[in-house]
């Protein structure tokens, strides 16, 4: 996976994405907020998301991690006019959890850490 690190920073900019930016992606953002390897944001793809994925988010991100394949597909469809999307990886985490649910926290770490290790 080729990740371009923005000039002047050593930290990878990761955008976590789920449907409504209500449970999963804000949990991931919270988990990794103080991680010295990363700068993080979260957003959703649904029209009813508390914070929707924007062009600025995609310009900012080095890597997008979506919770489900359908979230990646929505980003690719909504921003199909762009030929410079950052790499998008799917974590395959179902919408079965509340925010900061211990099982969700463990699952996010289990899925994200191998990706981060591969970047090193």
Buried (B, 14 or more C-beta within 10 A) or exposed (E): EEBEEEEEEEBBBBBBBBBBBBBBBBBBBBBBEEBEEBBBBBBBBBEEBEBBBEEEBBEBBBBBBBBBEEBBBBBEEBBEEEEEBBBBBBBEBEEEBEEEBEEBBEBBEEBBEEBBEEBE
